[in-house]
């Protein structure tokens, strides 16, 4: 699956691909901007994990460096 298609699928249904929002931070396939898009879409679609998504977004923003997979 192409990375662009995978990202679109994940953004549309994050909970299908990740157990918890913090798992998005550990996914080395994506850079910080892509992780941010995933987490933002997750909380917009379902606030079940809103606090976890908020914590993950804070951690992501605190990094200050793009940790994309090579």
Backbone torsions as a table, in degrees:
resi	resn	phi	psi	omega
1	UNK	NA	130.1	179.7
2	UNK	-64.0	146.1	-177.0
3	UNK	-57.4	-40.3	-179.2
4	UNK	-63.2	-42.8	178.8
5	UNK	-67.1	-42.8	178.2
6	UNK	-60.0	-46.3	179.3
7	UNK	-59.7	-44.0	179.5
8	UNK	-62.1	-41.9	178.4
9	UNK	-64.0	-41.6	-179.9
10	UNK	-67.0	-42.9	179.4
11	UNK	-60.9	-38.0	-179.6
12	UNK	-73.1	-25.0	-178.9
13	UNK	-154.6	70.8	-176.0
14	UNK	-59.3	-40.2	-176.6
15	UNK	-64.8	-20.4	177.8
16	UNK	-73.5	-27.3	-175.4
17	UNK	-101.4	-24.3	-175.7
18	UNK	-129.6	139.2	178.1
19	UNK	-72.5	-45.5	-177.9
20	UNK	-134.1	152.9	178.7
21	UNK	-55.7	-34.0	179.0
22	UNK	-62.1	-24.1	178.0
23	UNK	-63.6	-28.7	178.3
24	UNK	-61.8	-38.4	-178.6
25	UNK	-65.8	-27.9	-178.6
26	UNK	-88.7	-6.8	-178.7
27	UNK	-78.6	105.6	-173.6
28	UNK	-79.6	0.4	177.6
29	UNK	-74.0	-18.0	-172.7
30	UNK	-122.5	152.9	174.4
31	UNK	-85.7	176.3	-176.1
32	UNK	-63.1	-37.1	179.1
33	UNK	-64.2	-40.2	178.9
34	UNK	-69.4	-40.0	176.7
35	UNK	-61.2	-41.4	178.9
36	UNK	-60.8	-43.7	178.9
37	UNK	-61.9	-41.4	179.4
38	UNK	-63.4	-49.0	-177.7
39	UNK	-65.6	-39.7	178.8
40	UNK	-64.1	-43.4	178.2
41	UNK	-65.1	-36.7	-179.1
42	UNK	-61.3	-49.9	-177.8
43	UNK	-70.1	-30.6	178.2
44	UNK	-69.2	-33.9	-177.5
45	UNK	-81.0	-31.6	-173.7
46	UNK	-159.9	118.7	-177.4
47	UNK	-88.2	15.3	179.0
48	UNK	-55.8	-39.7	-178.7
49	UNK	-110.5	30.5	-174.4
50	UNK	-54.7	-44.6	-179.7
51	UNK	-65.4	-39.5	178.8
52	UNK	-67.2	-40.4	178.3
53	UNK	-64.8	-43.0	178.4
54	UNK	-59.4	-43.4	178.6
55	UNK	-64.2	-41.5	179.3
56	UNK	-65.5	-40.8	178.0
57	UNK	-63.7	-39.6	178.0
58	UNK	-63.1	-42.6	178.7
59	UNK	-63.3	-43.0	179.8
60	UNK	-62.1	-45.0	179.8
61	UNK	-67.7	-28.5	179.5
62	UNK	-74.6	-17.2	-178.8
63	UNK	-67.7	-45.9	179.1
64	UNK	72.4	-1.3	-179.2
65	UNK	-132.9	140.9	178.8
66	UNK	-79.5	117.2	-177.7
67	UNK	-104.2	56.7	-178.7
68	UNK	-75.3	152.4	176.5
69	UNK	-67.7	149.8	179.3
70	UNK	-97.6	NA	NA
